[in-house]
Amino acid sequence: MKGNAMTPLCRTIAIVPFLLLSVGLADAQQRADADAAAFPSRAIRIIVPFPAGGPADVLARLIGQKMSEDWSQPVVVENRPGANTVIGAQAVAKAAPDGYTMLMAIDSTLTMNQYLYRNPPYDPLNDFAPITLVAKTMQLLMVNAASDMKTVQDLIAKAKAQPGKLNYGAGTITTKLTGYLFNKAAGVDTVLVPYSGSAEVTHGLLTGSVEYAIDGPSAAASLIESGRFRVLAKFDQRPFPLVPNAPNVTAIVPNLDEIVVWLGLVAPKDTPPSIVEKVQREVAKILVDPTIKARADTAGLYPATDTPTEFAAFIRKEAERWSKVVAESGMRYD
């Protein structure tokens, strides 16, 4: 053999590993395609890390019901509240990566808890396979209709006249941090009363345990519609059908950015991409259904979807954004 010339036998031997690799990859792809085609063949669990009645629970049940109809398999929504969504998130992180257990994660689950705990029992960025964003919910600033505060300006004036005296209720880390940002921008000092979910926030405002609340409208929608709760403002510019004339708080309070609470579905890491993509396509189809979209919009949930790759990038961007707010607020849970 001269120079770098190869005999036919040498060339054949050299390409054998590549042929074996190609065959192996093709077999793996065929198995993945077969798994996706057979999925689901039994009941699916969507774990909601909040009590029943809140935005995550409402949306999970809307999705789960239609998913069950489309796939002819039960979809069980399981409420696992506690520890700022850590309990539910940890359960999903440890579940089998087969697509049969998913988490209806709220933004704080994936972008804030890692900054609030010194040693969180799960890694938000590496322990899950992002499936899709499902909603960007609306936050409202609300008071009991019996309150003497009719506007955001009334609330600010009262808070300035009685520093440290007004209480506000919030149930998620995002709404709690929204209260911190509102106080900072408005130059007021009010006291957070922390709750574990929207149902508790609604009860606190209804019973007068807090003077105002920052929360989504899903648990409070009937009370808003009946006139028992007064919406002073919303935290973004989207229309809210129950209170079409509600002002955007960012137009009233300088230096306060729009804030939404978002929800998304994730699965345990190493869930096959073909199954992740099949779930994503199903959820995207469900959330454009006119009936489901109308029900979600009325509850202030506002469906929104993206691809697994886009959702993964969105999570990392949001984590960077909120890390600064958490550090500035001094909020800690251990």
N, C-alpha and C positions, 0 to 999 in steps of 0.2 A: 504494500500500500504506500503510495507516494504522497508526501505532504499531508493535507487534510482530507484527502479522498477517502470515501467510505465504500466498502463493498456493499452489495445489496443485502447480505445477511446482517451486517452491522446496522444498516439503516432500519431494517425490520426490527431488530432488537431494540434500537433506540426509540422507536415509536410505540412499542408495546405498552409502556407505562401510561402514555397519553391515551391510548385506546382504552385501557382498563379504567382510567380515571373518567373518561367520557361515558363509558358504559355505566360506571357507578353513579355518576351524576344523573344520567338518564333514568336509572332505576329509582334513585331517591326522588326525582321529580315525579315519576309515575306513582310512587307510593304516596307522596304528598297530595297529588291530584286525586288519588283514590280516597284518601282520608277526607279531603274537602268535599268530594262528591257524596260521601256517606254521612257527612256531618249535617245536622245533628241526628243521632239515632236514639237519644234518650233525653231526659229532662235537663234543662239548662238552669243555672242559678245566676241571678244578678244580685250581688250583695250591695245594699245601700247603707252607707256608714252613718245614717241618721235615723231618728224616729220616724214613724209613719206620718204622712201629711205634709211634709216639706217638699220643696222643689225637686230634689233628687228622687224622692220616693214617687211623686206624681209622674215624673217623666219616665222613670223606670217601669212603672206599671202601664203607661201608655204604650211604650215600646214592647214590653213583654207580652202584652195581650195580642198585639198584631203579629209579633214574631211567632207566637204559639199557633195562631191561625194559619200563617203562611207555611210553617214548617211541620205542622201536625205533631208537635212535641210540647210537653208542658214547659213553661218558663216560670220559675218560682222567684219572686222578689223576696229577699230575706233582709230584714232590717237588723243591722249590727251596730247600733250607736255606741258612742263613748270615746273618750280620750282624743277629742278633736279629729275624728275619723281614723285614728290609728288602729283601733280594734278591727274594723272592717277591712282596712287596707292590708293589715298583717295577715288576715285570714286568706285573702286572695293571693298575696305574694307567696304563700306556702302551698297553695292549691296545685293540683296537677295541671301541667301546661297543655291541656287538650281542648280548650275552647268551651268547656262545660261550666266554668266558673268565671264570672266577670265582675268587675267593680264599677259601679256608677260613681266615679270619683268627682269630687268638687275641686275647684282650683287649689284650695289650701292643702288638700291631700298630696298633691304632686308638686306644688311650688312653694309652700310655706313651712310645712311641718319640719323639714330638714333644718330650718333656721330657728325653730322654736324649741327643739329638743337637742340636748347635747349628744345623745346616743339614740336616735330613733330606731325602732326595731325593724325598719324596712328602708330600702333605698329608693326614693321616689323616681329617680331617673334611670335606674338600672334593674329594678326588680319587676318591671311590668313591660308588657308589649302594648304600646298605644294602638287603639283601634280607630276611634274617631271622636272628635268634638261632637257633642249632641245639642248643646244649647248655650246661649249667652243670656242669662236671666237678668231681669231688671231689678234694681234696688230702689226702694221707696223710703222717704222720710215721712213717718206717719205719727199722728197723735190720736188719742181718743176724741170722739166728737164732742164730748163734754168739756174738753180743754178750752181755756181762754186763748190759746195760741192758734191764730187763724192762718198765719203765713210763716215762712222761714224767717222773715225779718222779726216777727213777734218772738219766735223762739230765741233768736240771737240776742234780742234786747233783754229778754227775761233772764237768759243765762248770764249776760254781762252784769245785770243788776243783782244776781244771786250766785256768784261764783262758787262752784263746787256743790251746789244744792240740787241741780236738776239731774235726774237719772235717765239713762237711755238703755234700751234692751237691744241685744244683738245675739245671734245664734251661731254664726260661722266666723271663722277667723277673718275672712274677707270683710264681713260687715262690721266686725269689731275694729279692724284697721281702718275701715271707711270712717267710722266714728272718730278715730284718732285724727285722720286727715281733715275731716270736717272741723273739728275743734281747732286744729292748728290754723287752718285757712280762715276761719271765722273769728279767731282770737277769743275763744270762750273756754271755760273749764267746766265740763260736765262729767258725770261719773258713770262708767260702764257697769251695767248689771249683766253678767254673762249667762247665756242660756245654752242649752245643748241642741236646739233646733228651732225651726220656724213655729211649730205648734206651741212651744213654751213662750216664745217671744209674743205671739198673738195673745196668749192667755195673760201674760204680764201686762200688756197694754190695755187689755179689756178690763182687768181688775184694778187698774190704777197703780200697779207695783212700779211702773216706770212712767215718766212724763212723755217720752217719745220713743220711737223705735226705728231702727234701720234694718230693713229686711226685704225679701222678695214678696210678691203679692199672693203666692199660691195658697198659703194657709189663711191669709186674711181677706181673700177675694170676696167672700160672701158678706163680711162685715164692712168692707169698703162699699160694696154695692148697696147694702141696706142703709148706709149712712151712719153706722156706728163708729167707723174709723174715718178720719179726715187725712187725706194725702196732702202734705204740704209741698212736696217736690219729688222729682225722680232724679236719678243720678246719671242719666244719659238722655240723648235727644230723641230717641225712638218714641212713637206714639204709644199711649197706654189706653186701650178702649174704655176701661171702666172709669177713667178720669181723664178725658181727652184734653182738658185745659190745665193739667198739672204742669207747673213750670219746671224747667231744668235747673237744678240747684247750682250748676256751674255758671249759670248766667246771673246768679244772685251773689254768690260767694266768690270773690276773686281768688286766683291761684289754686283752684280746686279742679283737677282733671276729671273727666268722665270715668266712672268705675262700673264695671259689670262683674257679676259672678258667673263663672262658666262651669259647665259640667261636661264630662267626657267618659267614654267607656274604655277600660283597659283590661287586659288579661294577664295572667302570669307570664313572666319572661319565658322564652323558648316555646311559646305557643306557635305552632306551624304558621308561617306567613300566609299560606293558602287558606287556612281557616280564619285567620284575622281578616283577610281581605273579603272573605265570604260574609262574615258578620258585618263588616263595614258597608258592603253593598246593600245588605238587607236593611240596616239602620237608615242609610241614606234614602232608600226607597220608602220606608215607613214615614220618615219625617217630612217628606214632600206630599204625603197623602193629605188632600185638602181638609178632611174631617179632623184628622189628628193635629195638623198644623193649626187649625182654628182653635181647637181645645187648648193646645199648648200656648198659643199667643194670648188667649183670654186670661190664662193664668200667669201671664208675664214671663213665660219660659223662653220664647223665641228660639225655635230650633235652628241649629247651624251644624253643618257637617264638613269634614275634610278627609283627606286620605291618611292612612297610618303614618306615612313619611311626613306629611305636613303637620299632623298633630304632634308628632315627636319634636319637631323643630319649634312649634308653638309653645310646648311645655317648657322647653329649655329657655326660651326667650322670656316667658312669664316668670320663671324661677329667678332669673337674673334681676328682673324688674322689682319683684317683691322682696328680695333679699335686703335691698337697701331700706325699704320702708319698715320691715321688721326690726332691723338693727337700730334704726332711728327711734322707733317707738319704745324700744326696751322691753317689748313683750316677750316673756319666756314661760315655758310650762314645766321646767324642771330646774 
